[in-house]
Amino acid sequence: MGIQSDRAGRITFLLAVVFLATRGLNFGVDFTGGTIMEVNYPQAANLESVRKAVDSIGLKEATVQNFGSSHDVLIRLPVKVGVSVSQLSEQVKTALVTADPKAEVRRVESVGAQVGDELYENGGLALFFVSLGIVLYLWLRFEWRFAVAAIIANMHDVVIILGFFAFFQWEFNLTVLAAILAVLGYSVNESVVVFDRVRENFRKMRKASVVQVIDNAITRTMSRTIITHTMTQTMVGSMLLFGGEVLHNFALALTIGILFGIYSSVLVACPIAMWLGVSRANLIGDVEKKEDASKAGKKTDVAEPHPSDFA
C-alpha cells in the first residue's frame, strides 16, 4: 500500500511539472493588469445578477465581489485585445445599468502590466523568504538534513497545487498566492511533529535501525495527523462551499495543499531525510557524548580500594 501510494505521489508530481511547463498558469488581473471598477447600489447588491451582466458582454474571466459593504461591488476586468479602458468600462456600465438602472459606477482604474510584474516579483520573493525561514528554523532546531528534507517536501506540495491550477486553468491571483504561503506554514508544522518524534525515538530506541525509528515515529503521529487535517479541512471545506467566488480559489488551493501535505510529510520528508543519511550520531550525538563524559567523570571520582584497607 505504501509503495503504491509513493508511486502515485511521484506520478502526480511529475504530471504537475509537465502541466506547468506546457500549459502554464492562468494569471488573474492582479498579475496581468486590467481594469478595476467600483459600483454602488442603493440596496444590497445581487452579485449573481452583476456577474450575468458582465458575462453578457463576453467577460467571463471577470471577478465580481463585495467591496466594503453589501451595497458596493468591485469588478476586476481582464485586458481585452483591441478595446481601450474607456471603451471597456463604458460597455460594462451599459450592461450594469441595463440590468439595474440604479447601478452607479463610482470609480474606474486601470492596473498596468508593470504593476502586475511587480506583484509577480514580490510574490516570488515572499515565497523565497518563507522557504528560507523554514530551512533556517529546522536547521537550528534539528539538523540540516531535516531542513533540506522539509523544504523539498513543502515545495512538493506547492508544485502540485500549481499543477492543478495549470491543468484546469483556474485563475491564479493574490489570494491563491496567500493560500500557498499558508500551506507552506501548515506543512512545515506537520513535518516538525514527525521530526520531533524521530529525534525522541533515537534516544529511546537505541538498538533500533534508522528505518524502524522513522517508521515508529510516523505510526505514532498518524492519529494526530488524521485528526488535525480533518478538522482543518472541515473549516476550509465550509469556505469552499459557502465562501462565494472571492474565497473559492483560496479554499481550493488550501484543500489541495492539506490533502497532499499529509502525503508529503510521511512519504516525502522522512524518506529524503533517511536518504541524506540522518542517524542517531548526527542528530543527538553531541548530547550523548556529553552524557557519556559526565558518566565517566562520576566513575573516576570513586577511589579504588587499597590493599591496606583489607589488612
C-alpha positions as CSV (number, residue, x, y, z in Angstrom):
1,M,0.0,0.0,0.0
2,G,2.8,2.4,0.9
3,I,4.7,1.6,-2.3
4,Q,1.6,2.2,-4.4
5,S,0.9,5.5,-2.6
6,D,4.5,6.6,-3.2
7,R,4.3,5.8,-6.9
8,A,1.0,7.6,-7.2
9,G,2.5,10.6,-5.5
10,R,5.5,10.6,-7.8
11,I,3.3,10.4,-10.9
12,T,1.2,13.3,-9.6
13,F,4.2,15.4,-9.0
14,L,5.7,14.7,-12.5
15,L,2.3,15.4,-14.1
16,A,2.2,18.7,-12.2
17,V,5.6,19.7,-13.5
18,V,4.5,18.8,-17.1
19,F,1.3,20.8,-16.9
20,L,3.2,23.8,-15.5
21,A,5.7,23.6,-18.3
22,T,3.2,23.1,-21.1
23,R,0.0,24.9,-20.1
24,G,1.3,27.5,-17.6
25,L,-0.7,29.4,-15.0
26,N,-3.8,31.4,-15.8
27,F,-2.8,34.7,-14.1
28,G,-5.5,37.0,-12.9
29,V,-5.8,40.7,-13.2
30,D,-3.6,41.1,-10.2
31,F,-0.6,39.9,-12.2
32,T,-1.5,40.6,-15.8
33,G,-3.1,44.0,-15.5
34,G,-6.6,45.1,-16.4
35,T,-9.4,47.4,-15.2
36,I,-11.0,47.8,-11.8
37,M,-14.5,49.2,-11.4
38,E,-16.3,50.2,-8.2
39,V,-20.1,50.1,-8.5
40,N,-22.6,51.2,-5.8
41,Y,-26.2,50.1,-5.4
42,P,-28.8,51.8,-3.1
43,Q,-29.8,48.3,-1.9
44,A,-27.8,45.2,-1.2
45,A,-26.1,44.2,-4.5
46,N,-27.2,41.0,-6.2
47,L,-23.7,39.6,-7.1
48,E,-25.2,36.9,-9.4
49,S,-27.1,39.5,-11.4
50,V,-23.9,41.6,-11.7
51,R,-21.9,38.5,-12.9
52,K,-24.5,37.7,-15.5
53,A,-24.5,41.3,-16.8
54,V,-20.7,41.2,-17.1
55,D,-20.8,37.7,-18.8
56,S,-23.3,39.0,-21.3
57,I,-20.5,41.2,-23.0
58,G,-18.0,38.3,-23.2
59,L,-16.0,38.9,-19.9
60,K,-16.4,35.6,-18.2
61,E,-12.9,35.9,-16.6
62,A,-14.0,39.0,-14.7
63,T,-14.1,38.8,-10.9
64,V,-17.1,40.2,-9.0
65,Q,-17.1,40.7,-5.2
66,N,-18.4,42.9,-2.5
67,F,-16.2,45.8,-1.5
68,G,-16.5,47.4,1.9
69,S,-20.3,46.8,2.3
70,S,-23.1,44.8,0.7
71,H,-24.0,47.9,-1.4
72,D,-20.6,48.2,-3.0
73,V,-19.3,45.9,-5.7
74,L,-15.7,45.6,-7.0
75,I,-15.3,44.3,-10.6
76,R,-11.9,43.2,-11.9
77,L,-11.8,43.1,-15.7
78,P,-9.0,41.4,-17.7
79,V,-7.3,43.1,-20.6
80,K,-9.4,42.8,-23.8
81,V,-7.4,42.9,-27.0
82,G,-8.4,45.8,-29.3
83,V,-10.6,47.5,-26.6
84,S,-9.4,50.6,-24.6
85,V,-10.0,51.0,-20.9
86,S,-12.6,53.7,-21.5
87,Q,-14.5,51.6,-24.1
88,L,-14.4,48.5,-21.9
89,S,-15.7,50.4,-18.8
90,E,-18.4,52.0,-20.9
91,Q,-19.6,48.6,-22.1
92,V,-19.7,47.2,-18.6
93,K,-21.5,50.3,-17.3
94,T,-24.1,50.0,-20.0
95,A,-24.6,46.3,-19.2
96,L,-24.9,47.0,-15.5
97,V,-27.4,49.9,-15.9
98,T,-29.5,47.7,-18.3
99,A,-29.7,45.0,-15.6
100,D,-30.3,47.6,-12.8
101,P,-30.9,51.3,-13.6
102,K,-29.9,52.2,-10.0
103,A,-26.3,51.0,-10.5
104,E,-23.8,53.8,-10.1
105,V,-20.2,53.5,-11.3
106,R,-18.1,55.4,-8.8
107,R,-14.5,54.5,-9.8
108,V,-12.7,53.2,-12.8
109,E,-8.9,52.4,-12.5
110,S,-6.5,50.8,-14.9
111,V,-3.9,48.3,-13.5
112,G,-0.9,48.3,-15.8
113,A,1.2,45.4,-16.7
114,Q,4.1,47.0,-14.8
115,V,2.2,46.8,-11.5
116,G,1.4,43.1,-12.3
117,D,5.1,42.4,-12.9
118,E,5.9,44.0,-9.5
119,L,3.3,41.9,-7.8
120,Y,4.7,38.8,-9.5
121,E,8.2,39.5,-8.4
122,N,7.1,40.4,-4.9
123,G,5.1,37.2,-4.7
124,G,8.2,35.2,-5.7
125,L,10.3,37.0,-3.1
126,A,7.7,36.2,-0.4
127,L,7.8,32.6,-1.4
128,F,11.6,32.6,-1.3
129,F,11.9,34.2,2.1
130,V,9.3,32.0,3.7
131,S,11.2,28.9,2.4
132,L,14.5,30.3,3.6
133,G,13.0,31.0,7.1
134,I,11.7,27.4,7.2
135,V,15.1,26.0,6.3
136,L,16.9,28.1,9.0
137,Y,14.4,27.2,11.7
138,L,14.6,23.5,11.1
139,W,18.4,23.7,10.7
140,L,18.6,25.3,14.2
141,R,16.0,23.1,15.8
142,F,17.0,19.7,14.3
143,E,19.8,19.2,11.8
144,W,20.5,20.4,8.2
145,R,19.3,17.0,6.7
146,F,15.8,17.6,8.2
147,A,15.8,21.2,6.9
148,V,16.6,20.1,3.4
149,A,14.0,17.2,3.6
150,A,11.3,19.5,4.9
151,I,11.7,22.2,2.3
152,I,11.8,19.7,-0.6
153,A,8.5,18.2,0.8
154,N,7.0,21.6,1.1
155,M,8.0,22.6,-2.4
156,H,6.4,19.3,-3.5
157,D,3.1,20.5,-2.1
158,V,3.5,23.9,-3.8
159,V,4.3,22.3,-7.2
160,I,1.3,20.1,-7.0
161,I,-1.0,23.0,-6.2
162,L,0.3,24.9,-9.1
163,G,0.0,21.8,-11.3
164,F,-3.7,21.6,-10.5
165,F,-4.2,25.3,-11.3
166,A,-2.2,24.9,-14.6
167,F,-4.2,21.8,-15.7
168,F,-7.7,23.2,-15.0
169,Q,-6.6,26.8,-15.9
170,W,-8.1,28.1,-12.7
171,E,-7.3,31.8,-12.1
172,F,-4.1,32.4,-10.2
173,N,-4.3,35.6,-8.2
174,L,-3.1,37.1,-5.0
175,T,-5.5,35.1,-2.8
176,V,-4.1,31.8,-4.3
177,L,-0.6,33.0,-3.5
178,A,-1.7,33.7,0.1
179,A,-3.1,30.2,0.3
180,I,0.2,28.7,-1.0
181,L,2.1,30.6,1.7
182,A,-0.4,29.3,4.3
183,V,0.2,25.8,3.0
184,L,3.9,26.2,3.5
185,G,3.5,27.1,7.1
186,Y,0.9,24.3,7.7
187,S,3.1,21.6,6.1
188,V,6.2,22.6,8.0
189,N,4.2,22.3,11.2
190,E,3.3,18.7,10.3
191,S,7.0,17.9,9.4
192,V,8.2,19.3,12.8
193,V,5.8,17.0,14.7
194,V,7.1,13.9,12.8
195,F,10.8,15.0,13.1
196,D,10.4,15.7,16.8
197,R,9.2,12.2,17.3
198,V,12.0,10.8,15.2
199,R,14.5,12.6,17.5
200,E,12.8,11.3,20.6
201,N,12.8,7.7,19.2
202,F,16.6,7.9,18.5
203,R,17.1,8.5,22.2
204,K,14.7,5.8,23.4
205,M,15.1,3.1,20.7
206,R,18.9,2.8,20.9
207,K,19.1,-0.7,19.3
208,A,16.6,0.0,16.5
209,S,17.6,0.8,12.9
210,V,17.0,4.2,11.3
211,V,14.1,2.7,9.3
212,Q,12.5,1.3,12.4
213,V,12.9,4.6,14.2
214,I,11.3,6.6,11.4
215,D,8.6,4.1,10.8
216,N,7.7,4.2,14.5
217,A,7.6,8.0,14.6
218,I,5.2,8.1,11.6
219,T,2.9,5.4,13.1
220,R,2.8,7.2,16.5
221,T,1.9,10.5,14.9
222,M,-0.6,9.2,12.4
223,S,-3.7,9.6,14.6
224,R,-2.8,13.1,15.4
225,T,-2.2,13.9,11.7
226,I,-5.6,12.5,10.7
227,I,-7.5,14.4,13.4
228,T,-5.7,17.7,12.7
229,H,-6.1,17.5,9.0
230,T,-9.8,16.5,9.2
231,M,-10.6,19.5,11.5
232,T,-8.7,21.9,9.3
233,Q,-10.3,20.6,6.1
234,T,-13.7,20.9,7.7
235,M,-13.1,24.6,8.1
236,V,-11.6,25.0,4.7
237,G,-14.5,23.0,3.2
238,S,-17.0,25.4,4.6
239,M,-15.1,28.3,2.9
240,L,-15.0,26.3,-0.3
241,L,-18.8,25.6,-0.3
242,F,-20.2,28.8,1.3
243,G,-17.4,31.4,0.9
244,G,-18.5,32.5,-2.5
245,E,-16.4,33.4,-5.6
246,V,-14.0,35.6,-3.6
247,L,-12.8,32.7,-1.3
248,H,-13.3,29.8,-3.8
249,N,-9.8,29.6,-5.3
250,F,-8.2,30.4,-1.9
251,A,-10.1,27.5,-0.3
252,L,-9.4,25.3,-3.3
253,A,-5.6,25.8,-3.1
254,L,-5.8,25.1,0.7
255,T,-7.7,21.9,0.1
256,I,-5.2,20.6,-2.3
257,G,-2.3,21.6,0.0
258,I,-3.9,19.9,3.0
259,L,-4.6,16.7,1.2
260,F,-1.1,16.4,-0.3
261,G,0.5,17.8,2.9
262,I,-0.4,14.5,4.7
263,Y,1.4,12.5,2.0
264,S,4.5,14.7,1.7
265,S,5.1,14.8,5.5
266,V,5.1,11.0,5.6
267,L,6.3,9.7,2.2
268,V,8.5,12.6,1.1
269,A,10.1,14.4,4.0
270,C,11.1,11.3,6.1
271,P,12.5,9.2,3.1
272,I,14.5,12.2,1.9
273,A,16.0,12.7,5.4
274,M,16.8,9.0,5.5
275,W,18.4,9.2,2.0
276,L,20.5,12.1,3.2
277,G,22.0,9.9,5.9
278,V,20.2,11.0,9.1
279,S,21.3,8.9,12.0
280,R,21.5,8.9,15.8
281,A,25.1,10.1,15.6
282,N,24.4,13.3,13.7
283,L,21.1,14.1,15.4
284,I,21.8,13.6,19.1
285,G,25.5,12.7,19.0
286,D,26.7,15.7,20.9
287,V,24.1,15.2,23.6
288,E,25.2,11.5,24.0
289,K,28.8,12.5,24.2
290,K,28.2,14.9,27.0
291,E,26.1,12.3,28.9
292,D,28.9,9.7,28.4
293,A,31.5,12.2,29.6
294,S,29.5,13.1,32.7
295,K,29.0,9.4,33.5
296,A,32.8,8.7,33.0
297,G,33.6,11.6,35.3
298,K,31.4,10.2,38.1
299,K,33.1,6.8,37.8
300,T,36.6,8.3,38.1
301,D,35.5,10.1,41.3
302,V,35.1,6.8,43.1
303,A,38.6,5.7,44.6
304,E,39.7,2.2,44.0
305,P,40.3,0.1,47.3
306,H,43.9,0.0,48.6
307,P,45.4,-3.4,49.8
308,S,45.9,-1.9,53.2
309,D,42.2,-1.5,53.6
310,F,41.8,-5.3,53.8
311,A,44.7,-5.7,56.3
